[in-house]
Amino acid sequence: MRIVVAGSSGLIGTSLVAHLRATGHEVLRLVRRPAAAPDERSWDPPAGRIDDGTFDGVDAVVNLAGAGIGDRPWSGARKQLLRDSRNVPTEVLAGAVADHGVPALLNASGINYYGDTGSDVADETAPLGAGFLAEVCRDWEAATAPAALAGARVVLLRSSAVLSPRGGLLGRLRPLFSLMLGGRIGTGEQAFPWISLDDEVGAIRFLLERPDVSGPVNLAGPEPVTNAEFTLALSEVLRRPAPFAVPAFVLRTALGQMADELVLTGPMAVPAVLQKHGYQFRHTTVRDALAAALDR
């Protein structure tokens, strides 16, 4: 397949491009500067501009663009950036897919679409949750409408926290746990949806190659865990005790709304669509995923 990837320089995008090429696909990367390599095409989402010819002969577009949700506290300006950095590129790409007759658009979204589900399991039929992150995901997914209306196959990639050896969440947690400063967050009973980097990119390739799958797809490990269970698994993999617990009020004081929506609550999400269509997970437990990511 000939595939255009937006957000190709991020943690997931870098691995996805390499994985797609290793499995025989041709990849064109969208970059927000003048193209400097044969596999690059320049685009400017706020201006609605993409290099001419970018979509010639293209079979699918994968859009992973968006500012990091947990990188900074959520000021009013930051929250607007989180919305705009997702909605604007998605609108531009969905319009391009429609205009050029591209058969498929795989668009990033978030597992926080479901909000806080407590102990209730959330598959892809679960309703929209409450809160800022749920609203971000709702609007992000709605921005793909032009592609769907034009007849393109649209897949909504509701990603969990990706466990990667190259930074991300584990890049922040590993130093703390290595110094024996790790521990559960709040009660530890909140759901912690996760997926290994191998399965994140493997599932995206699987969905690219499955023309019978469309709509929302949970990119989550097959065995959901709580924050306390994740903490124990990481402690065991690193062979370091995790004796501490970070009180909820401390996180709320430091992070405000972000604490309540990103770390103190979560959806107990399961990958029902992937399992129904036969995707074989490389890492089926959070401990396996952590051991692989941390080379243990």
N, C-alpha and C positions, 0 to 999 in steps of 0.2 A: 504494500500500500504506500501511497504518497501522502504524508501526514504533516500538517502545519501545527506547530506547538508554540503557544504563547505562555510566558512564564518559565521558559526553558533554563534560566540561569539559577533558579531556586533549588532548594534541597531535593524536592521531588522531581522537578523538571530535569535537572542534570542527570539523575539516575534514569528517568524515563527515556530520555533521548538516547542514552547509551544502550539501554535495554532494547528499544525498538530497532536500533540499527543492528545490534547483535543478532536479532531474530529475523533480519532480512528486509525490514521496512526502510523506506527513504524518508528522512525527516528534514523539514525546513523550519528554522527557528526564527520567530519574530523578535526583533531587537529594537529598542527605543533610541537608536542612533543610526547614523549611516551604515548600511550593510558593508561588512569588511571581509566576508568570506563567501564562498559559493553557496553554502547552505543557509545563509542569513537573508532575511527580508526585513526592511525597515518599516516601522509603523509608529504612528502618533495617535493614541486613542482619544485624547481630548479634542484633537483636531479632526478626528474621524478619517485619518489618512493611512493607507496601506499601499506599499509599492505595487505598481501595475504588474500584472502577471502572477502575483503571489498564489492565486487559487487555481491557476491553470492545471488541469489534470489531477487535482487534489481529491483524495478519497475521504478524508476526515480532518477535522480541526479539534485539537485538544487545548482547552483554555484553563490554565492554572494561575492566571494573574490575580494578584491581590496582596495588599499590605498585611504584615504579620499581625494576627489578632492579639497575641500576648506580648508583643515586643515592648510596648509602652503603656502607661496608665491611660485610661479612657477619658481624656478631656473632651469638651465639646468638639474642638477642631479635629482631634484624633478620631472620634466616632464618625465624623463626616468623611474623613479620609478613608476609613475602613469601608464605608459604603461606596464612595466614588471610585475607589481603586478596584472594586469588583464590578459594579453596575456599568460603568462607562466602557471598559474593555469588552464586557460581555455583550452589551448592546451593539458595539461596532462589529464584533465578530459574528454575532447572530445575523446582523444585516448583511454582512458579506457572504455568509453561508447561503442565505436566501437568494441574494442577487446572482451568485455564481453557480447555483445548483449543486453545492457540495452535499454529498449524501448524508454525512453524519457530523454532529457536534457533540463532543464529550466535554462537559463544563463542570468545573470544580464547584463544590458547595461544602457545607459543613454538617457534621453530625449533630451540632447544636440546634439544628432545625427543630428537633423534638423538645428542646428545653430540658427541664428537670423531670424525669419520669420516675424517680424514686427506684423502687425495686421492680416496677413494671417493665417488661421487655418491650422494646420498640423495634419493630421491623418496618419495612418501607410503606406499610399501610397506616402507620401511626399518624395522628394528626399533628399539625403545627403546634409547637409549644409557645410559651410566653417568654418575653424578655427581649433585650436588644439583639442578642446573637440570633435568636429565632427570626426576628424581623429582617436582619441582614441577609440570612439565608433565603428567606421568602422572596425578597426583592431581587436577590442575585439570580435565583432560579427563574423568576418571572421575566428577567431581561433576555432569556433565551427564546421568548415567544416568537419573534419573527422567523427564526429558523424552523421551529415546529410548524408554524402556519404555512410555510413554504414546502412542507413535506419532508424535511430532513429528519433523520432519526436523532433525537436528542436524549442524551444520557446525563443525568445529574449525579455527580460524584460526591456523595455526602461522606467526606473523609473524617476519620477519627484522628487522635494524636498519633503521629507517625514515629515509630521507634527506629532511629537511624544511627549508624556509627559515625555520622559526619555532622553532629551538632543537633540543632533542634532542641526538643525537650530534654533528651538525655545529655546533651551538651551542657545544660544548666544544672541538671541534677547530679551527674556523676561526681563532680568535685565535692559537693556537699556530703554525699554518701561515703565517698572515699575518706573524708575527714571525720566520719562517724557523726555527722551533723544532720543526717537525714531522718525523716519520720513521716508519719501520716499527717494529713491535713484535716483539721476540724475533727469530726467524729470518725472519719475514715469510711463511713458507710455509703458515701455517695458513689455513683457509678463512675467508672473510668474507662471510657471507650478507647481502644488502642488498635493499632495494626502495625505490622513490621514493614519496613521500607521495601523489602523484597516482595511482599504481598500487595503493597500499594501499587507498585509499578506493574507487577504481574497481573493484577486485577484490571488495571487500565488497558493493558495490551489485550487481555482476554475479552474485554468489552468492545474494544475496537474490532476484534475479529468475529464478534457475534452479532450479526445483523438482526437477530430476532429479539434483542434486548434493548429496551428504551425506558425512559422515565427515571425515577429515583433509584439509586443503588447505594446501599450502606457499605462503605469501605471500612470494615471493622473486623477484628479478629473473631473467630467462631466461638470463643469462650469468654464472655464478658466478665469483668472483675470489678471489685470496689477499689477505692483508693487505698484502703488498708491492705488488700490483697496484692495490689501492685507494689506497694511499699515493701511488703514482706518479700516478694519475688526479687525485687531489685537488690534488697539487702542480702539475700541468699546468693545471688549471682555475683555480687561484688565481694562477698564474704566480709561484710562489715555490718555491725549492729546498727539498727535504726531506732534508737530508744526514744526519740523526741516526738512530740506532737505539736504542731503549730496551731494555736487556738484560732478559732474563726474570727474573733474580734480583732486579733492582730492583723490578719489579712485584710479585713474590711477597712481597718484604719489606714493601712498602707496602700491598698489597691482600689477601694471603693466598690463600685458596681462590678468591675472586672472580677473581683474575688468571688462574689456570689454566683456569677454566671459561668465562670471558666474553671474554677477549682473547687468550690464548695458544693456544687451540684453538677449533675450530668445525666445524660440518657443511657439507659441500659440497652444499648443498641446491638442488634444481631444482623449478620449479612444474609438475610433470607433469600434475596434475589440471586446473589452469587452462588449460594449453595443449591438453590433450585436448578440452576443452569449448569451445574457440574464443575464449578471452579474448585481446583484442588489447592488448598492453602499449604504454603510451605512451612509456616509456623502456626500451629494450632493453639498453643497456650502462650500466655504472656511471658512465662519463664523461658520458653524456647526462643521467643522473639528477643528478649533481653540478652540471653546468652549469645545469640548470633550477633546482635548489634554491638555487644561489648567484647566480642571475641573470647568468650569463656566456654 
